[in-house]
Amino acid sequence: MNIIDEVTNLIKKPVTEAGYNIDEVCYVKEDGNQFLRVIITKDGVIDVEDCVTVSNIINPLLDEADLIEESYILDVCSKEKGCE
């Protein structure tokens, strides 16, 4: 199982229970930084508060599971940004 699958399996249920869907998870390097990007959707528009809410749900789960050894930035965003 790769890191994307592990992260998705870890966070899917709590994110769904909070009323959001995970559209995509990616782990990418941009400008010398590693990003764990979680793209979320819901009925209606995703705003900054939604991203903060989901980030607050999954951040402690990721910290506890410690799936990624290197330093990374968690980026929870709407589908408009995507995982180019």
Secondary structure as UniProt FT lines:
FT   HELIX           3..17
FT   TURN            18..19
FT   STRAND          21..30
FT   TURN            31..32
FT   STRAND          33..41
FT   HELIX           48..65
FT   STRAND          73..78
FT   TURN            79..83
//
